[in-house]
Amino acid sequence: MTAGHGHRAGPGRPRRRPPSPPGADRAPTSGPPAGGSRHTPSRPWLYGPRTAAVEAARPRRPSGVPRLPQAVLFDRDGTLVVDVPYNGDPARVRPMPTAADAVRAVRAHGVAVGVVSNQSGVARGLLTRRQVEAVQHRVDELLGDFDVWAVCPHGPQDGCRCRKPAPGLVLAACRRLAVDPARTAVIGDIGADLAAARAAGARGILVPTPATRPAETAAAEESARDLLAAVRLALGGRPPSGAAL
């Protein structure tokens, strides 16, 4: 989860944006952020193999298994790993409970896995791209390489189309994987994750944490107590291979 505020400096050298108070890095959940930024909207950062490499790496799906999603996309902070605001230090990355088993279970069914993450700390001047990539690499080390990463480095006033709750990250990840958004599940911990999924035509599953607002939990069409339970929903209620639910 991510978001935040900033201001434009006056004439001369731009001023560094100060950190926002706790909770300010949450995107609104009702729709894409308003424009009016000093930045020209740009594309998300994308990482991961092209479709041919993804297909070659996937295991064969078990015969007789009902229709599965083509991809499961996870939010990063607060979903896959403990949320450390504006974290640029790989040493501080800690997986959420059941994260490793959940991701492993999706892969065991031959379904592509990806990450869609807002990282507004870049726009705020609190993170560099190298730091974001270092944390990303550590997540891959802990949970296995993801097929695709889609990262929005923009702030809430930048007018981009990728920042959740806008659908850009989900759509970009699906394009990179050559999968249908309608056959993709997005798992996250706040309403912006589900709103992005809905706007992209994908399925959204909420895994609430203490940071999840009660209204977000109440509004979720589907929710699960943890990532393993969310994966079970995403896979159609079947216990994932190698994971006891």
Buried (B, 14 or more C-beta within 10 A) or exposed (E): BBBBBBEEEEEEEEEEBEBBEEEBBBBBBEEBBEEEBEBEBBBBBBBBBEBEEBEEEBEEEEEEEEEBBBBBBBBBBBBBBBBBBBBBEBEEBEBBEBBBBBBBBBBBBBBBBBBBBBBBBBBBBBBEEEBBBBBBBBBBEBBEBBBBBBBBBBBBBBBBBBBBBBBBBBBBBBBBBBBEBEBBBBBBBBBBBBBBBBBBBBBBBBBBBEBBBEEBEEBBEBBBEBBBBBBBBBBEEBEBBEBEB
